Amino acid sequence: MVKRTKTVLGSIAAAAVVVLAPAGGAVADTYWQCVPFARMISGVQIFGDAWTWWKQAAGKYETGFTPKAGAVLCFKPTGKMKLGHVAVVSQVLTDRVIQITHANWSRINGTRGQIERDVTVIDVSPEGDWSEVKVWYDPIGDLGTTTYPTHGFIYQDATATTLAKSGLSTAQNTAVSVAQNAANQMVAAVRPGSGPLQMLGQAADATDRIASLIQAAAGQPVSGGDQAEQ
């Protein structure tokens, strides 16, 4: 138990770096990396850069190509994403549409290192095996035109599930929520048109876009214009 506690606490320390503003008072800003954050909320105990996770999982965790809540989606490295990326499946909507929770993806308020909860990912692979996906990108409020190659899913074992549901994880998620709420308040303060009525309109627009994306994934005709490029 002591060893497990140290491991999870180490993940917390690695996940968040607090930077104090040099002038005008000390303002805490939390920068999250995708790897320690994914390890923290999934309980999957793999260390090292994201691009190494798939190979490290062999013989330690079950892997596959079907999304399951709690599984880690492992992205392959690309030219723009040389270290790869990992994200945790928060919900499976259809066989080709999921929601993920991950860190350090979108630029939010002009900065990376942010946490995004329950954002949409769509399988666009020809075989429907989740080898190619498109991911929600906050600055454009939509999926971009970029397609990302993935290895597949790393599934939780009993120990990972226990870690993810433990009291430590609850405390971690509370810290995450506090940091995210603070970031959201700052965004609301500096972004024009972010009042309650505008926010409701933006939410309705996002819902319409996601509905269109789900229709497209299901092979149904979709009306409307082109997607913005990420």
N, C-alpha and C positions, 0 to 999 in steps of 0.2 A: 504494500500500500504506500509506503514511504517513497519507493522508487517511482511508482506511478504518479504520485503527487509531484515529485520533482520534475518528472517529464512534462506534465501538463503546465506547471508553473514556468518551466523553461520555454514552452510554446508561447505563453502569454508575454514573457519578456521579449522574445524575438519578434512577436507579432506587432507590437506597438512601440513606436519611438516617439517620445514626447519632446517637442521642440518649443523653447520659450522665446517669445518675441523679444528682441534686444532693447526696444524702446517703447514708451507709451504703456508700460505695465506688462506683466507676465500673462500671456495668453497661450493656453495649451492647445496644441494641434496634434492630432494623432495620425500617423502614417502607417497604413497596414500593407504588408506584403501578402501575396496570394498563398504562398506555401504554408507559413505558420498559421494563417487564418483558417485554411482548409483543414489542416491537421487538428486544429483546436476544436472546430465545430463538428467534424466528422468522427473524431477519435482514431482515425487511421494513422498509425504511428510509422510514417515514412519521413525520412529527412533528406535534405539535399535539394538541388534545383528541381523545378517542376518537370523538366524534360526527362529526368531520371526516374520518376515515380513509377512509370509503367514497367520498366525492367526490374526495379526493386520489388515490385508487388509480386512478381513470379515466385511461387512456392510459399508465399507468406499470406497473401489475400487472394480470394477468388476475383477473377476479372471476367468481363463479358461485354456485350454490345447491346444490352437491353437496359434502359434507365430504371433505376429504383431510388426511392427517397433515401437520402443518407449516403448514397454512393458518391464517389469522387469522379468527376469527368476530367480526363487527362488529355490536355491539348499537346499536339506535337509542336516542336519549335518551328518557326518560320523566319523569314528575313527580317520582319519587323518585330518579331517576338522570339528572340533567339534562345531564351531560357524556358520557353513553353509557358504553360499556365495550368492551374488546377482550380476547380470550382466544385461546390457541393450541391447535389440535386436536392432541392427543397420540396418539389412536387412534380408528379407526372400528370400531365393534362391529357395527352393522347399518346399513341405510339410514336409520334414524330414531333411532339411539342412538350417541352418541360419548362420548369422554372428552376433557376439556380440562385444560390447565394454565394457571392465571391468578393474578393478584394483586389484593388489596384488594377481596375480595368478601364472604366470611363474616366475622363477628365470631368470632375464636378467642381463647379466654381473655379475652373481653370487649373485644378490640381489633381494629381493622381493620388494613390494611397487611400482611396475612399472605399467604403463598404457599400455594396448594393445587394439588397434582399429581394428574393422572389422576382428576378428579371427573366424575360422570355428567351429561350433558345429553341431553334427549330432545326431538325435534321433535314439537310438538303442533299444527302448522298443519293446517288442513283439506285443503290441497292437497299436503301432504308436501314443501314447498319450503323448509323451515327458516326461514320468516318469523316463526314464533312458537316459543319454546322454554321449557322449565322447566329449572332449574339446581339441582344439589345444594347444599344450604345446611347447613353444618357444625353450627350450634347445635341444629338439630332432627334431624340425622342422616338427612335424607331430602330429597326434593323438596318444596318448599312449594306453595301454591296459586297463587302469582304466576306469570303468564305474561309473558315478555319479548319484545318485537318486535325482530327483527334485520334487517339489510340483506342479509346473506349472507356469503360467504367471500372473502377476499383471498388469492390463491395466491402462493406463493414463486416467484421467478424463479431463474435459475442463481446470480446473485450472492447472493441471500438464502440459498439453500441452502448455499453455501460459507461465508458468515458464520456461519450457525447451527451448522455442523460444524467450524468453525475452532478452533484452539488457544485463542483468546480466549474462545470460547463455552464450551469445556471448563472453563476457569478460572472463568468466571462461574457455571456450573452448580455447581461445587464450592463456591463462596462461598454460593450459594443453599442447597445441602444443609446446610452448616454452620449457617447462620442458622435453617433450618427445624428441624434436629435440636435446636438449643438451645431453640427455642420449644416443641417437642414435649416435651422433658424438663421444662420449666417447667410445662406443662399437666399432665403426669403427676404432678408433685409436688403440685399444688394441687387437682386434681379427685378427688373420692372415687370409690372403686370402679375404680381404674385399674391394679390389679395384673395380672399375666400371665393368670390365668384369666378375670378380668373382661374384659380386652382381647380374648381369644379369643372370648368370648361376644358382645361387641359387634361384632366382625368378622363372626361368623356371622350375626348379625341384619342387618347392613348388606348382606351377600351375598344374603340372602333378599329384602330390599326391592328390591335392584337387579334380581333375577330377576323379581320381580313387575312392576317397571316395564317391563322388556323385553317381558314377556308382554302388558302393556297396550298398548305401542307396536305390537306385532304384531297387535293386535286379538283376542287370546285372553282368555278370562274369567279374572279374578283374584279370589281369595278374600281376605277380610280387611277391615279398617276403612278409614276415610277417611284421607287424607294430612293431616299437620299443616300449618297455615298458616304461611308464612314471614313 
